[in-house]
Amino acid sequence: MSRRNRILLLVLAASAALALAVEQPWRGDAFARTAAAASERLFPRLERERGRVERIEIRDPAGRGATLVRSGAGFVVEEKLSHPADRLRVDRLLAALAALTRSDVVSTNPTKQGVYGVDDATGTRLRVLDENGGVLADLVAGKLRSQDPRKLAGVRLEFYVRPAGRTEVLLVEELATPSTDPAAWLARRFFPVADEDLIEIERRDLAEGGADSWRIVRVAAEDDPATEEVEDHAWRMVEPREEPATLYAGDSWVFTFAGLGPADVAARLEAGRQPEDPKWGFTTNAYRARTADGRELVVYLGRPAGADQRYAWIPGLPWIYTITEHEAIELRMPVERMLRDD
C-alpha cells in the first residue's frame, strides 16, 4: 500500500471514530436520546435518599424564610421555637421535588431569568440537605405561568423553576413555589377529628358569675322528643338549662373547633410550667370538646394578640399560640346564640 493510501485510510478511520463518538448509535437515535434526557430526574439523589433528608431551607431573595429540621419522626419549624411542621405539606414538597425531570426547558438565556422570576433577585431558593450537609436538591422557584383566564378549560397551574447554578429554566406542574413564611409550615390542626365525631362541647366563662358558661351534647333522633323536626335540633343544651340548641349554632361551633389550628406560635413554656403571666390573659374562657371514643381537647382563650389574632393555650402542650380573631369570635358564642335561630 502506498504512503498516500495509508494516509487516506487513517483519515477515514479517524472520521468514522469521530462520527461514532458523536452519534453514539448504541444509545438509540437522536429522538430517543432527547426523550431519555428529558425523563432524567432533576435531583436523582433525592429520589433515592428521601429518608436521609435532614434539613429543608426555603429563602426569599433577602435570605429570610423557613427552615424545616428533622426531629424524631417528623420535621419541626426552626424559626417557630421548634414547633412540629405540617407533615403532609412537607411530604408533598419532597415528593414534588423528587419527581422533577429535565423536560420542558423554556430558556437557557441567563439574561431572561428575571422574566420567569427565577433569578437571585426575585426567586425563592429551596435547598434540601442530608445529615452531613450534602445537597440533595437545590432549586430556585419562580413565577406562575400566566394564562388567558377566558380559556378556563385549558388553564393549568404551571410554575417556572431553575436548578441552582444552572441556566436552564423549566416549566413544571409538580412544584408550586413554596411559602417562605415559617408560620405557614406549622402543623395545622390542634384536634384532627371529623366534625361528626364530636358529641359534647362546653364553654366555661371564667369571669365571676360565669354568665356565658354552657354545655351542649349531640342527640340522636329518637332521643329528642321536644320536636318532630329533629334535624333542627341535633344538639341539646344541658347547662345552664335543659332545652334544644339550634343546629346552626352547634354545627358552626364544631366546625370551628375541629378545624382550629395555630396562626402563629407566640412563646414556648418550660417543661411542666403553665402560662401564669397575666399578659396572656388565660383567665377568661376555657373550651372543651369530647368525642364518642373519649378523646377530648381543652383550649384556653386569652387576650388579643395584635391585629386580628388572640392568644390560645392547650394544657399539656408547651407552646402558647395565636389563633385568628374570627375563630375566637366563633368560639365565644353566648348562651342566647346557642338557643336562638339565626
C-alpha positions in Angstrom: 0.0 0.0 0.0 1.3 3.4 -1.0 2.0 6.1 1.6 -0.8 8.2 0.1 -3.4 5.4 0.5 -2.2 4.8 4.1 -2.9 8.4 4.9 -6.3 8.3 3.4 -7.1 5.2 5.3 -6.1 6.8 8.6 -8.2 9.9 7.8 -11.3 7.7 7.1 -10.8 5.7 10.3 -10.5 8.9 12.4 -13.6 10.3 10.7 -15.6 7.1 11.5 -14.4 7.1 15.1 -15.4 10.7 15.5 -18.9 10.0 14.0 -19.4 7.1 16.4 -18.4 9.2 19.3 -20.8 12.0 18.4 -23.8 9.8 17.3 -23.3 7.0 19.9 -25.7 4.7 18.0 -25.7 2.2 20.8 -27.7 4.8 22.8 -30.5 5.0 20.2 -31.4 7.6 17.7 -31.4 11.4 18.4 -35.1 11.4 19.3 -34.7 8.6 21.8 -31.7 10.2 23.4 -33.6 13.5 23.8 -36.6 11.7 25.3 -34.3 9.9 27.7 -32.5 13.1 28.8 -35.9 14.8 29.4 -37.1 11.9 31.6 -34.0 12.1 33.8 -34.7 13.2 37.4 -33.5 16.6 38.2 -32.4 15.5 41.6 -31.8 11.7 41.4 -30.2 11.6 44.9 -33.3 13.0 46.5 -35.4 10.4 44.7 -33.2 7.6 46.1 -32.5 9.1 49.5 -35.7 10.7 50.7 -35.2 9.1 54.1 -31.9 11.0 54.6 -33.4 14.5 54.4 -32.3 16.3 57.5 -32.9 20.0 56.6 -35.1 22.0 54.2 -34.3 25.7 53.7 -36.8 28.0 51.9 -35.5 31.5 51.5 -36.6 34.7 49.8 -34.1 36.9 47.9 -33.2 38.7 51.2 -32.4 35.5 52.9 -35.5 35.4 55.1 -37.6 32.3 55.2 -38.5 29.0 56.8 -36.2 26.2 58.0 -37.6 22.7 58.5 -35.4 20.4 60.5 -35.9 16.7 61.1 -36.6 15.9 64.8 -37.6 12.4 65.8 -40.3 11.0 63.4 -41.0 14.3 61.7 -39.9 17.9 61.0 -40.1 21.0 63.1 -40.1 24.7 62.1 -36.8 26.1 63.4 -38.0 29.7 63.4 -41.1 28.9 65.4 -39.5 27.5 68.5 -39.1 24.0 67.0 -42.9 23.5 66.7 -43.9 20.5 64.7 -44.3 21.1 61.0 -47.2 20.1 58.9 -46.1 16.6 57.9 -48.4 16.2 54.9 -47.2 19.5 53.5 -43.5 18.6 53.9 -44.1 15.2 52.4 -45.8 16.8 49.4 -42.9 19.2 48.9 -40.3 16.5 48.9 -42.3 14.2 46.6 -42.7 17.1 44.1 -39.0 17.9 44.2 -38.1 14.2 43.7 -40.5 13.9 40.8 -39.0 16.8 38.8 -37.4 15.9 35.4 -35.3 17.8 32.9 -38.2 18.1 30.5 -39.9 21.4 29.3 -36.9 23.7 29.1 -38.2 27.1 28.2 -35.0 29.1 28.3 -31.2 28.8 28.7 -30.6 32.5 28.4 -29.2 33.9 31.8 -30.5 37.4 30.9 -34.1 36.1 30.8 -34.2 34.6 34.3 -35.8 37.7 35.8 -38.7 37.4 33.3 -39.5 34.0 34.8 -38.9 35.0 38.4 -36.0 32.6 38.9 -33.1 34.9 39.2 -31.4 35.7 42.6 -33.3 39.0 42.9 -36.8 37.6 42.7 -36.8 33.8 43.1 -37.4 31.6 46.1 -34.4 29.4 46.9 -35.1 25.9 48.0 -32.3 23.6 49.4 -32.7 20.1 50.7 -29.7 18.8 52.8 -28.8 15.4 54.2 -27.5 14.6 57.7 -23.9 15.5 56.6 -24.8 18.8 54.9 -24.7 17.2 51.5 -27.1 18.8 49.0 -29.9 16.6 47.8 -31.7 19.3 45.9 -31.1 23.0 45.1 -33.6 24.9 43.2 -34.9 28.5 42.5 -38.7 28.6 42.2 -40.3 31.4 40.3 -43.5 32.7 38.8 -46.8 31.0 37.9 -47.1 30.9 34.2 -49.5 33.5 33.0 -52.5 32.2 31.1 -55.7 33.5 29.4 -58.4 33.3 32.1 -61.0 33.3 29.4 -59.9 29.8 28.4 -60.9 28.0 31.6 -60.9 24.6 30.1 -57.2 24.9 29.2 -55.9 26.5 32.4 -53.2 24.6 34.1 -51.1 25.5 37.2 -47.5 25.6 35.9 -44.5 27.2 37.5 -41.1 28.2 36.4 -38.1 26.8 38.2 -34.3 26.8 37.7 -31.8 24.3 39.2 -29.4 26.5 41.2 -26.1 27.2 39.5 -27.5 26.4 36.1 -29.1 28.4 33.2 -32.0 26.1 32.2 -35.4 27.4 33.2 -38.0 24.7 33.3 -41.8 24.8 33.3 -43.3 22.3 35.8 -46.7 21.3 37.2 -45.4 19.3 40.2 -44.0 22.1 42.3 -45.8 25.3 43.3 -43.5 28.0 44.7 -43.3 27.2 48.5 -44.1 29.8 51.1 -41.2 31.5 52.9 -43.4 32.3 55.9 -42.4 30.0 58.8 -45.9 30.1 60.2 -47.3 28.6 57.0 -45.4 25.4 57.8 -46.9 24.8 61.3 -48.9 21.7 61.9 -52.4 22.9 61.1 -54.9 21.3 63.4 -55.0 21.0 67.2 -57.6 18.3 67.3 -57.7 16.4 64.0 -61.1 14.7 64.2 -64.1 14.6 61.9 -66.9 17.1 62.8 -69.4 14.3 63.3 -67.1 12.6 65.9 -67.6 15.5 68.4 -70.5 14.7 70.7 -70.1 17.2 73.5 -68.9 20.8 73.6 -68.6 23.2 76.5 -67.7 26.8 77.2 -66.5 27.8 80.6 -66.8 31.6 81.3 -64.1 32.0 83.9 -65.2 35.5 85.0 -67.1 36.0 88.2 -70.6 34.7 87.8 -69.8 32.7 84.6 -72.9 34.1 82.8 -71.8 32.7 79.4 -71.0 29.2 80.5 -72.9 26.5 78.6 -72.6 22.8 77.6 -74.4 21.1 74.8 -74.5 17.4 73.6 -75.3 15.8 70.3 -78.6 13.8 70.4 -79.9 11.0 68.2 -83.3 11.4 66.5 -85.2 9.1 68.9 -83.7 10.8 71.9 -85.2 14.3 71.3 -89.0 14.2 71.9 -89.1 18.0 72.1 -89.7 18.4 68.3 -90.9 16.4 65.3 -88.2 18.0 63.1 -85.1 16.5 64.7 -82.8 17.9 62.0 -83.4 21.4 63.5 -82.4 20.2 67.0 -79.5 17.8 66.6 -77.9 19.4 69.7 -79.3 19.8 73.2 -78.3 22.2 75.9 -77.8 20.6 79.3 -76.2 23.5 81.1 -77.2 26.1 82.3 -80.6 24.7 81.5 -82.2 21.8 79.6 -83.6 22.7 76.1 -82.8 22.1 72.5 -79.9 24.0 71.0 -80.0 25.2 67.4 -78.4 23.1 64.8 -76.7 26.0 63.2 -75.0 27.1 66.5 -73.8 23.6 67.4 -72.5 22.7 64.0 -70.9 26.1 63.5 -69.0 25.8 66.7 -68.0 22.2 66.0 -66.8 23.2 62.5 -64.6 25.9 64.0 -63.2 23.7 66.8 -62.4 20.7 64.6 -60.5 22.9 62.2 -58.8 25.0 64.9 -55.1 25.5 64.4 -52.3 27.9 65.0 -52.0 31.2 63.2 -48.6 31.5 64.9 -46.5 30.5 67.9 -46.0 33.2 70.5 -43.9 31.5 73.2 -42.6 28.2 74.5 -43.1 27.3 78.1 -40.5 25.5 80.3 -41.3 21.8 80.9 -44.2 21.4 83.3 -44.9 25.1 83.5 -48.3 26.8 82.9 -48.7 30.3 81.4 -49.0 32.3 84.7 -48.1 35.7 83.3 -51.2 37.8 83.2 -50.2 39.3 79.9 -51.6 36.2 78.2 -55.0 36.6 79.7 -55.9 32.9 80.2 -58.4 33.7 82.9 -61.5 34.5 80.8 -62.6 31.5 78.7 -62.0 27.7 78.5 -63.4 25.4 75.9 -63.7 21.6 75.9 -64.8 19.2 73.2 -65.2 15.4 73.5 -65.5 12.6 71.0 -67.6 9.4 71.2 -64.5 7.3 72.0 -63.5 9.5 74.9 -60.9 11.8 73.4 -61.1 15.4 74.4 -59.3 18.7 73.9 -59.3 21.8 76.2 -58.4 25.2 74.9 -57.9 28.4 76.9 -58.5 31.6 75.1 -56.6 34.7 76.2 -56.1 38.4 75.3 -55.9 39.9 71.8 -52.5 39.3 70.3 -52.0 42.1 67.8 -54.1 42.6 64.7 -56.9 40.1 64.2 -55.4 37.4 66.5 -55.8 36.2 70.0 -53.7 34.1 72.4 -54.6 30.4 73.0 -53.1 27.7 75.1 -53.8 23.9 75.3 -52.9 22.2 78.6 -50.2 19.6 78.1 -48.5 21.4 75.2 -45.5 23.7 75.8 -46.5 26.4 73.3 -48.6 29.5 73.5 -50.3 30.0 70.2 -52.3 32.7 68.5 -55.5 31.9 66.6 -57.4 34.2 64.3 -59.9 36.6 65.8 -62.6 35.2 63.5 -62.1 31.8 65.1 -62.1 33.3 68.6 -65.4 35.0 67.9 -67.0 31.7 66.8 -65.8 30.0 70.0 -67.1 32.8 72.2 -70.8 32.0 71.5 -73.0 33.3 74.3 -75.9 31.2 75.7 -78.5 33.2 73.8 -76.9 32.5 70.4 -76.9 28.7 71.2 -80.7 28.9 71.7 -81.6 31.5 69.0 -82.4 30.7 65.4 -80.2 32.9 63.2 
